[in-house]
Amino acid sequence: CGWYWGPISGETAEKLLAGEPDGSFVVRDSSDEHYIFSLTFKLNGLVRHVRIEHDHGNFSFGCLQKFRSNTIVDFIDSAVAHSRSGRYLFFLHRRPILGPMRVQLLHPVSRFKQVQSLQHMCRFIILKTLRRDLIDYLPLPRRLKDYLNTPHYYSEELATQSLLTKKCPDSRSLSSRSSQSGTNRAESVSSNTQSNPG
């Protein structure tokens, strides 16, 4: 599930999609405590956001209950498959005079394909060979130690299988997250897709 970027902000997601074609998208943790995930996608050259509903154990796009799955992976994979076949579209509702715009999820932007900076790669190597609790003993300036101690979701090889299991959504990880969030408030796709980056 390379399309899942974890706890990045809406602004960061917008930058990721800035140079991508229409139909590109990422899934990230929602900044709204009532939701688990948000979808950021590109449509007609603009980047938009929509929160993914989670209700009664199923993920869906708001009122589109016909298209739902009990895991986020199955839900997104199904949406992509239907978009590519032309069978499934959801709509971004605008002002009545303009009518709805069709949205397709065609190009997942994978975090695994991003070229990392030299700074990032150095951090990766250090954290592969040194326990995190020993960082403060390194002969480095405090600023660099702080950087090494700052959690970055996709920086540590998706460091261990436990981190991958924890952060990459699947049926096991979602069961614990959804039990904490409870039943999410329903909110229409039209109200979520305008400009709110949550």
N, C-alpha and C positions, 0 to 999 in steps of 0.2 A: 504493500500500500504506500508507494512512494509519493502519492498525491497528498498524503496526510503530513502536514508540517508542524503539528503540535501547537504550543502556545505562542504563536507569532501574532503580531497586531494586524489590524486591518490595513494600516499604512504599509507595513512590510509586505503583506500579500499583494497590495496594489503595485509595489515596485517589482515584485516577482513576475507579474503578468504584463508589465509595461511594454515589453518588446515581443510579446507572444501574439499569435493570431486569434481571431474570434473563435470562441468555443473552448479556449484554454481555461483551466480552473485549478484551484487548490482547495483542500479542506483543512480547517484549522480549529483549534479550541475556541469556543465562543467567549467573548468578553462579558456576555450577559449571564449572570449566575442561574437564570432560569432555563438556559439552553446548554447543550453539551458541545455541539459543533456548529460552525458557520461555513458556508460555501462562498468563495470569492471567484468570480468568473468574468470573462471578457465578452462583451456583446456590442456590436456595432462600433468597435474601437474604444469603448468605455469599459472601465472595470467597475463591477457592481458586487454587492454583498447580499446574501440571504441567509437567515438562520434556518437550520434544519430542525424540524420538529421531532420530538421524541415523546410518544404518548402510548400508554398501555403496551410498552415493550417494543414498539415499532418506530422506525425512522421514516419520515415523509416530508414532502414540501407542503406544509400547511394543509389546505383543504383537499389536496390531491391524494386522498386516502387510498385510491385504487393502486397507486404506485408506492408501495411501502415494503420494508424488510425489517427483520428483527436484529440485524447487525448493520453497522455503517458500511462495512466493506461490501456486503451483498447489495445494499441500497445504491451505492455509488457505481459499482460494477454494472448493475442492471440499468441504471440511468444512462451510462456511457454506451452500453450495448444497444439500447433502444434509440438513443440519439444517432448513433452511426447507421442504424438500419432505416432511420426515418420514421419509425413507428411511434416514438415517444418524444414529446416536446412538452415543456411546461412554459408558462407564459408570465412575462413581466407586465403587470397591469400599469398603464399610464393614465393620463386624463382621458375621459370617455371619448372625446373628439378624435383622439389619436389612435385609440384601440390598443389591444395587447400586442406585445412583441414576442416572437417565438425565441425560446432559449434552448440551445443545444450544448450538451457537455461532450465535447469531442476530443480534447487534447489535455489529458492530465499532465500537470507540470511536476516532475518528480524531483524530490530533494536529493536523490542519489546521483543525479546528473549535473548537479551544480559544481562548477569549478571553484575550489576553495582558495583563499588567500594563503600566502606563505605564513602569515601570523597564525592562521587557523591550523595549518598543517603542523607547525612547530608545537602548538598546543596539543594537537592530537597525539603526536609522538611522545611528548612528555607524559601525558596522562595514560598512555599505554604502558609505560615502563615504570611509573612511580605512583604509589598510593596517594590518594588525595590528601590524607591526613599528614603527609610528609612535605607538602608543598611549602609550608612556612619555613622549613629548614633550608630551602634552596638559597644560594647566594645571589638573589635577584632583588631588584628594586620592588618596593611595596606595590607599585602600580601593576607590575607584571604578575606578582603573586595574586593580586585581586582578580586579574584577568583569568588566570588559571583556575581560580576558585569559583568563578562565575559560571553557573550552569547554562550550557548551550545545548538545546535539545538534540540537534543532529550532528554535533561535533565530535562525539567520542565513538566513532566506529558504529554508532548506534550501539555503543560501547560493549555492552554485554547482552546476552540473550534476555536477562531479566529486564533491562531497560527497554529492549525492543518489545517484549511482551507487555510491559507497562504502558508504553506510549503509542505503539502501533495498534489501532483499534481492531479488536476481534471479539468474538462472543464472550471470551473470558474477561477481558479488561472492561468491556462495556457493561457487564452485569454489575460490577462494583461501582462504576461511575453513575449508571442510571439509577441505582438504588439510593445513592446519595442525593441525586437531584430530584428524585420523585417524579411525579407526572408534570411535564412541562406545560406552561401556559400556551394555549393555541394563539397564534398570531398569523394573519393572512400573508401570503406571499407578496401581495401587492404592497403592504405596508412595510415589509422588511427589505424590499429590493431597491428602494430608491437611493438612499445615500448612507444609511446607518452601517458602519463598518463592524458592528458587533458580531 
